[in-house]
Amino acid sequence: MRIAFVITELNPGGAERCLTEVAIGLAENGDDVRVYSIDARPSPDRSVLVDRLTQHGITVEFCDAISVWQAFKARQRLRHLLKSFAPDIVQTFLYHANVIGTFAAKEACEAVRVGGIRVAEAKPIRCQLERLAIKQMQHVVCVSEDVKAFAQKRLDASPSNTSVIPNGVDTVRFSTATPLNWSSLDWPSDCVVSLFVGRMHSQKGLELIQAQMDRLAPAGSNRRVLLVGDGPLSKSIDAWCNGFADRRVKRLPYQADVAPFMTASRVFLLPSRYEGMPNVIMEAMAAGRPVVSSNVEGTHELLAHSPELQLFPSGDGEAMSAAAEHFLSNRELSDEIGMQNQTRVRNDFSIPTMIDRYRALYRLLRA
């Protein structure tokens, strides 16, 4: 098969990593695969996914739309690229790619158009535009059952043409990572760390961590809080961190490899307002760490084996810190739940399983 993957951007993120793994897996199976990004090429320090794709012989093209005003130009370029490639399948990932990619594919070729809904973001204008795009798709792949329900309710996706393919994670990479020595951050090497990895963005509910700081890492204790990532809230988060003279909370910018941070932490925090199926939770699980997450889209599916310890009502900071306390004060419990998490992702959310599900779907759609 000739398969075109279209995604909003290729900076490292959950959807971008999954697309990369699926594209490589299909190419290794003999399919002719190309990847198209609506955005520009990532900066060299964030080009790890582009590098992996090209190392596996996969052509990657960029439409260079760095703002919404360049969407029409991106659609024209993508239409030209797809017409030249003449794929059998066009699989889009994320909102901008779903909209621009679907209409470009309809104009360019006779490919089967498959959308990819990765997050349940209910902004009215986005839903309206994505609803129009979905009408032009032959099939929609959702990342979780929660997102499937969202797509059918808010985006008018047809139940008969909608399926769920969960994310996959490289369990070996995270389970074998050497833990970071916290002394490299000028913290005690034996400190107990609550870790957040993700965008510094209002979606992630970071204000809950801020409000519960004195419970997560009381002054004078050996507990610390580490936030890893960039985003629009970076400056305000940095200013907040700098207000703690004892430096018990820090933010680090984007890290190419977060596995050492995860394996060294005591508990992973994700207080998001909404998600789809957060890859970062799967990575923490693969690293053998317990998770304390808001009960939003996809998280219950990941943590169904131990929801009472690892999920809290979205927006409830006191419930978050109370759940975290179970692990912060009990290393044995932390390790026990962490091992259950690791077994869960190894058995049910492997990358080969994810690739096989996409391959089977494409063959069915072409039959």
Secondary structure, 3 states (H helix, E strand, C coil): CEEEEEECCCCCCHHHHHHHHHHHHHHHCCCEEEEEECCCCCCHHHCHHHHHHHHCCCEEEECCCCCHHHHHHHHHHHHHHHHHHCCCEEEEECHHHHHHHHHHHHHHCCCEEEEEECCCCCCHHHHHHHHHHHCCCCEEEECCHHHHHHHHHHCCCCHHHEEECCCCECHHHHHCCCCCCHHHHCCCCCCEEEEEECCCCHHHCHHHHHHCHHHHCCCCCCEEEEEECCCCCHHHHHHHHHCCCCCCEEEECCCCCCHHHHHHCCEEEECCCCCCCCHHHHHHHHCCCCEEEECCCCHHHHCCCCHHHHEECCCCHHHHHHHHHHHHCCHHHHHHHHHHHHHHHHHHCEHHHHHHHHHHHHHHHHC
